[in-house]
């Protein structure tokens, strides 16, 4: 591209100008000629003292003369009296007006008038925007005034127009290093990028490739919440750097970061390979433990549970800091989980409902149901009944709920009603669809010895078992139920409990003499709370709830009739309502032995003698109503063992001792963890998620 001969190799912070039409010496001509050969220029622009201009193809020169091809002829001209400049693209040759402004700017610089010179250079660019010499002189002026932003912009224009004919590396490097020292990482990266792009053969490129990659990955991507484009660029740059410059000291850190980035971006096999190479090459690196733990996490995602456990155990056994030990422990906890997906014969990874049937497990997905034998940790599909159910409608049912006992299986769908499968006869005796005025969306099903109850988007449906009587629909149009859109149900011998989408807790008295609906109220229930699930354990009723106003969720424990309620908060500060509402609870009698100190008589369990329920940094059950009134407290509730699952954590809690244990939720589930259902049965925990079915043996 166009370049004035007197600009070659201009050093930082120096501005040299010359008279426009001097008699060029032979040394300058030879220098120009050598530069022409180095950059492969094709055209020469010859300006004469009388103002004429010739543009032709360079044919060579000596100390006294030079030759150009002009309009098909070879012209031999004397060096004296001519000014030469070269370009590889004639479209970048400035016109005479722009050249005049530029020459005036140079003369003003020589006279020590930089502001006036700046105006002339700007006028030259306005006349001819693709004028690299004018951009360059402005860049020098801005840089001298510490206007780094404008200096970078001008030098960038020069690089785009004519990088080969300007030595811009010192300028970009100086600007970039100053920005880096001021923690202006984005500005530093911009300068370094220009060197890497336009001067790829420069000696500084090896070090800058690593530095720029580190800045993109560690500073800019982190500051911008892991912007994927920055990570991609940083990853690509570091991958190129370790191949081209493997002997640099930065190779160690770059190799480690590449493995971590590959793991983060889901390139799991690549991450394992990269981190294995890192560990072998740098066995005593400061990052070797983190590399092993990342390999363990990747192995978990790939289902290589044993390999993951080995890596984590090795780190835990080494004398590393507590943070790494805790991370290793969490990974070891993860190895207790097994995750079943479509590769293990699930019809869909989105598991929306589960139901335990002895040692068998029914699984509901948007693509129908499937039945598995799970005895002795087996996982064997049982195809017959699921195939019959899945083919019973025009399309495969989108299954949202399942209820099962030894005789019957009821399947609730999102848009097609409910399906009844008889396990004794192997037939489907009943299908209830919207065509039968049955609600389309069956969100939950509960069944006992006498009745089946359905929570739907249009009320509650009741079916008397063993009769041909049609189902009874309770909604606000037909009955006195306080809400229509019911999310979940629970049955006790005397009561049906339901939770609506708008936060109401409804109750149905099952006494044949009463059979009426009412709303449940408790002084413990706070404003804004929405109940999302039910369970019972021994003589205790358990609710799970969330509160968007308080950004919290937790559980509520009461007697079976709803009295003596106690509220416990589990998580706080959760802004996403979907995360808040995903909380599930299961309970059982805590029959673990009471530990008594030696020579200390066992105490009788009363509220005064029980250990404090509140545990530091853990939620605790409390009853402000009892404390405020100072009345005779009720008998202590039956001690329970509780399992509580959220999108973030899996807890076990002993209500008698107040002990809590965090058991990391199954992060081996790929992608975001969203829980849809949860149960504990036959010594196993089952968690239905949006990305598979997770299982763990209860320890």
VENVEN-V571388 format. One record per helix or strand of 3 or more residues. SS is the DSSP state (2 for helix, 1 for strand). FROM is the first residue (numbers start at 1). TO is the last residue. Records with the same first field share a line. If there is no record, write none. Layout:
BEGIN
SS = FROM-TO ; FROM-TO
END
This chain:
BEGIN
2 = 5-7 ; 26-39 ; 90-92 ; 96-110 ; 114-127 ; 132-144 ; 148-165 ; 169-181 ; 185-198 ; 205-223 ; 228-244 ; 251-264 ; 268-281 ; 288-301 ; 305-317 ; 322-334 ; 342-344 ; 375-377 ; 383-390 ; 434-436 ; 577-581 ; 624-629
1 = 43-48 ; 53-61 ; 65-70 ; 73-78 ; 82-87 ; 337-340 ; 351-357 ; 360-365 ; 368-373 ; 380-382 ; 399-404 ; 408-413 ; 418-422 ; 427-432 ; 442-447 ; 451-456 ; 459-464 ; 472-474 ; 486-491 ; 495-500 ; 505-509 ; 517-519 ; 529-537 ; 540-547 ; 552-559 ; 566-572 ; 583-589 ; 640-646 ; 649-654 ; 660-664 ; 675-681 ; 684-689 ; 692-697
END
